[in-house]
Amino acid sequence: METGEQPGAPPPTRPRSLWFRFFVYGGTAATTFLGFLHGLSWLAAESYWLADLVANLRVQWLIAGIAVLLLACILRHRRLIAAALVVTILPLAVVIGSVNSETTRRPNATKTVNPEGSATEDSRSAVRLAFVNVRTSNRSSDQVIAWIRSIDVDWVAVLEVDSWWYQQLRDGLADFPHTLAEPSDRGNFGMAVYSKVPLGGAQMRDFGCGVPSFDWPDSAWGFRLIATHPVPPMGARGFRQRNTQLRNIADQVASGGRPGVVMGDLNLTPWSPLLADLQSRSALQRCTSGWGGTPTWYRFPRLPLGGGLPLGLPLDHVLIDPTISLLDHQIGPHVGSDHRGVVVELLSRSPASSRPSPEAGRPAGT
C-alpha cells in the first residue's frame, strides 16, 4: 500500500473534461439567457416585431426547454436543471393561459329533427363555413376543389387567389352559385368567396392596409362575417400593417351592433398577446377543438404530418361572438398548400333581422 492511501477509501474521481465543463456551464448560461429573452418578448411583443416573432414560438420554446431539462436530468446538473425549468415553465404557463380563453367544441351538439321530419329552429339556423389559404404558387387546384366539395359547407373563403386560381375555382365550384372575388397577380393577397346563399350587401374592402378583406355586415345567418388575410409581420412595416388591420377589424366588429365572426390566416398564433388584444377589443373568442394548438401552417408541408408540431404554427383562426354556439371545428388535410383549411359549424342564437337581397355586392365573374 502506498503512503497516504487509507484502507477502504473510494478511488479518486477523475476531473471533468474541459469540453464537458464548457458544455454544462455554457448550456446553463445560454438557457438562462433564452429564458430571460422569452420573458422579455412577452412584454415587448405589442411594440416590436422581433419580440412578436419570438412570442409566436411559445410551443417551440417549450419543446426546446423540455429537451434541455431531460438532458440536465441525465447529467444530474442542478444549475442546468434550474435554468431549463425557467425556460420550460414560462411558455407552458402562457400556452395553458391562452387555451383557457378559447371557445371549445361542443361534442354533443347536433342538428335535431322533429318527429314529423321538419327541421327545428336550431337546425335552420346552423351554418357551415370554411376557409383555406391555397398558397398562390401551389397548383394543386384539384385537391383544393375536392376538399371543398367534400366538406359540405354553405360558404367558403379562399385566400391567396390569383387569376389562375380564380379560373380553376370558378370552373370547379359551380355548385356555389354566388361569388365575390378580388383576385390579385401582385403579391399573395387575392381573395375569392363562394356561397350557396345570396351575398347581398357583402363587399371586398380595405381595412386600412391595402389588401382586400371580405365583409358581410348583414349576413344571411344574423351575424357580421369577415374573412381577412393581413400581411406577415416580417419587419417593422409588415408588423405595423398587420396590427393596424386587425385592430380596425376589431373596432368595426365591436361597434357594428351585430354579433361578429372573423376568420382567416391572421399571421399570428394564440400565444401572441396581439391575438389576446384582438379578442379583447372585439369581444370575440377563438374557436378550437382538442387542445387548441394544432398547427394550420407547416414549414415543410410535404413531410409526413407536415413535419410535426415543432415545424408548424396555428396561424389560421375563427373568432366568434359569445352569443354564437360552436357546433363543430375541424382542420383540413394537406391540399398542396403550406396551410390547412379550417371548417366550423355555427349556431346563431339570434335570427337575422333582415335577409340580404339576391344581388351580390361587387361580384367578380358571376
Secondary structure by P-SEA (a helix, b strand, c coil): cccccccccccccccccaaaaaaaaaaaaaaaaaaaaaaaaaacccccaaaaaaaaaaaaaaaaaaaaaaaaaaaccaaaaaaaaaacaaaaaaaaaaaaacccccccbbbbbccccccccccccbbbbbcccccccccaaaaaaaaaaaacccbbbbccccaaaaaaaaaaaccccbbbbbccccccccccccccccccccccccccccbbbbbbccccccbbbbbbcccccccaaaaaaaaaaaaaaaaaaaacccbbbbbcccccccccaaaaaaaaaacbbbbbccccccccccccccccccccccccccccbbbbcccccccbbbbbccccccbbbbbbbbbbcccccccccccccccccc
